[in-house]
Amino acid sequence: MAAGRPAPRKMRWLRLGLETYVSLPLFTLVLLGVIWTATLHFIRNERTAAQEAARDSVNELLDTYEAQMARNLNGIDQTLKLIKYASERKGATAALPELAQEGLLPPALVFAVSIADASGRIVASNPASPEQTVAGQGYFEYHRQRDTGQAYVAETQRDTARNDWHIHFTRRLNGPDGQFAGVAILEVDPSYFTSGYERSRQGDHGLLAIAGTDGVVRTARIGERTSWGQLLDLAALQQASGLPRTTLLDGVHRYTAMRTLRTYGLAVVVGLAEAEQMAAFDARRVTHLWEAGTASAVLLILVALVWIWSWQGAKARRRVRRAQETYAAASEANLDAFFVLRAVYDKDQRITDFRIVSTNTRAELMTARSKEQMRNSTLLQWLPRARETGMFDTLCRIAAKGGVHQEEWHNDMPEFRAEWLHWQVVGVERGAVAILRDITESKRDAERIFHMAQHDALTGLPNRNLIGDRIEQSILHAERERQEVMVAFVDLDSFKLVNDTLGHTAGDELLKTVASRMVDCVRKSDTVGRFGGDEFVLVLPQSDADDTDRAVLLEKILAAVVRPVVLDGQEVQVSCSIGAAIYPRDGGNRDTLMMNADAAMYRAKEMGKNNCQFYAHEMNASLEEKLALMEGLRRAVDENQLRLLYQPKVDLATGRVFGVEALVRWQHPERGMVRPDVFIPLAEESGMIVAIGEWVLREACRQARRWQDAGLPPIGMSVNVSPRQFDDPRLVKRVAAALAEAGLDARWLELEVTESLIMRDVQQAVDKMRELETMNIALSIDDFGTGYSSLAALKSFPISRLKIDKSFVRDLAHSADDQAIARAIISLSHQLQMRVIAEGVETEQQRDFLVQYGCDEMQGYLFSKPVPPEEIEAMLA
């Protein structure tokens, strides 16, 4: 089969190439190519001819101008020779009159003749001129210093006698002894040499010029303008003779030619402007392009009309071919079973059966019958139950009236190998087409998706949506049957601690175990659902139970949950707090029951956890109180209701105050001072602790700086960091910003973190603490001894101070256990090169014990309670 595939592909390409709508554009492109190739070739030839003609013209002009200049220069030189001869024979003063008498001087209107003696003084001139000297002129010095026997052509210049510009032609005069006797001078107007300029031949920008071999122009004419004194690159002109180049005289591009008159040390230069020489060609080129463009446009219009006609015909043929190919593809490649049915009529033109005309491969797989077997039977022969199921009636209706019918049905006919089928019937002439699709897998997938949407992925229990639906259904049933429904909220105690210390995988295993135990404690008709996180909900329809029976059931659940669970080889024990609400006593709808059960659960938490509480009306007041406090807390930062108090830290050896701890207080506008143990947990729960913590950090840094600015000795400022603050990836940047804003040196700031906080993710905590340490910020562990630190972890922390929790300090005077813990912490700190501070010191006995066993520092009411910043100033002063 693989070897035979290229042949159909070649046939398709051949058939496509024979289509007029394909070949016509290709032929048109060829014609356009011929038209434009010929046009451009003709234009190129004409351009070459025009350029050759321009070069011939400039060379012809050069020949003419050279001959003219040679005649003029020879005449001037002959005149100079006569003057030289006469001067050397008759003397300078007699020479010009004699030549004038003989008619040998050139006309005075064009030429001025003069003779200078050896000192440069003009001794004779024609026409007469005032007395003057040419001793400083370049041509005079030239002849005085050398005797070349040749005429010298000076640059175009003025002299004192004549204000107009002239070209000076000169020859040396010698005395009888052969020594320098003066100079014969003939002055000519520069325009004399360019008077032969013809606009009809040279245009408005033609060029005639004479330049010395030094490159300085003696005279140049471009159009009607004559100039002199410019500098020409004669070498470049010689190299590019006859070729177009830009002339430095005016920047015009010209065909330029040059030839040197060596006898006189001059060069003649001619030029014809390229634009003027090529103007006729440019006009013809535009004409040729218009002709080619017009021919192309006419060709394209004609081809477009023919192409549209051929395209319409090709589309019609393609529709027929596509219909044929579509039928073949639909019948063979389609994933659905395809049946073409032709109606069988009786003598009254009623449909009595359908003959199977055609099927596809998918139909063979679905029915386990070959195409040949299907074509040799009718519908009712193959499916006798088609009349019972309504299939036959549907086919008859669609075949008679046309249209489309589709539906899904659960299959119970053994002739089809599918549990669920979707079929679509389309009416065609004298029959119908039936398309069947096996939708068994999609039905099962839908059921799985529906189950996933209604159940928790981890525990398999009903999720929040299904719990709400179960509660509503139970309420409706209880209302009809005059029964009650108990809704209970179950929240695991200390689950977060397990999750943080053992990891999320262990936490997930604990949730699944607890869920399984609660399911075992209730009936099959009851609902145990996971509300989210570590919260579960029980929905228990009850007919004749009282609170005593309900309490027994809830105690059973408490006992089941509290049983130890082995996670990763470690035995873990958690408890739960349960709150219950009863329908209709505690609420008549789902939302009220759930809210009241939640309030009862929070009451169980407040009463020490690991207990169950039934809802009572006063619980709502407590919940409303909590919500009011949380709402007020959101405004506390913005409305400046927070205050900072500072508790001194004292060195036990010297009694000196070396630092303070910043402690936040809430001055509520209506409730007065709110205790930290009331609003700090609310701030943690609502997330406001991040904003509050950042305010405390900034205000504490500013206060430390204010004390220093007041001239007080610098002291350390300790600020507590909450778990949410520590988890903030921007913590380091926030600390740096607070220090920069206050202008406080980092060494006066100490951050206190709790032991349990850093033990949640030791490596992450160490990395963040290292960043702070590099900023020269001191770090200490607060409430040490209440967490789960290991010595291995402790020695890796970049900390400088441990704080003994006040729970160990409180009973130091009479508790041997607390004394042992305190001694161990002090010893451990000193071994790890850390200082140790005890908080909550309130008695002399506590202080004496701490001093006896080497504690470094203390803070507590024995020295001072937390006080406003003014009192700290008094202490330091």
Secondary structure by P-SEA (a helix, b strand, c coil): cccaaaaaaaaaaaaaaacaaaaaaaaaaaaaaaaaaaaaaaaaaaaaaaaaaaaaaaaaaaaaaaaaaaaaaaaaaaaaaaaaaaaaaccccaaaaaaaaaccccccccbbbbcccccccccccccccccccccccaaaaaaaaccccbbbbccccccccccbbbbbbbbbbbcccccccbbbbbbbccccccccccccccccbbbbbcccccccccccccccccccccccaaaaaaaaccbbbbbcccccccbbbbbbcccccbbbbbbbbccccaaaaaaaaaaaaaaaaaaaaaaaaaaaaaaaaaaaaaaaaaaaaaaaaaaaaaacccccbbbbbbbbbcccccccccccccccaaaaaaccccaaaaaacccccccccccccaaaaaaaaaaacbbbbbbccccccccccccbbbbbbbbcccbbbbbbbbaaaaaaaaaaaaaaaacccccccccaaaaaaaaaaaaaaaaaacbbbbbbbbbbcaaaaaaaaccaaaaaaaaaaaaaaaaaaccccbbbbbccccbbbbbbbbccccaaaaaaaaaaaaaaaacccccccbbbbbbbbbbbbbcccccccaaaaaaaaaaaaaaaaaaccccccccccaaaaaaaaaaaaaaaaaaccccccbbbbbbbbbccccccccbbbbbbbbbccccccccccccaaaaaaacaaaaaaaaaaaaaaaaaaaaaaacccbbbbbbbbccccccccaaaaaaaaaaaaaccccccbbbbbccccccccaaaaaaaaaaaaaacbbbbbcccccccccaaaaaacccccccccccccccccccaaaaaaaaaaaaaaaaacbbbbbcccccaaaaaaaaaacccccccccccccccaaaaaaaac
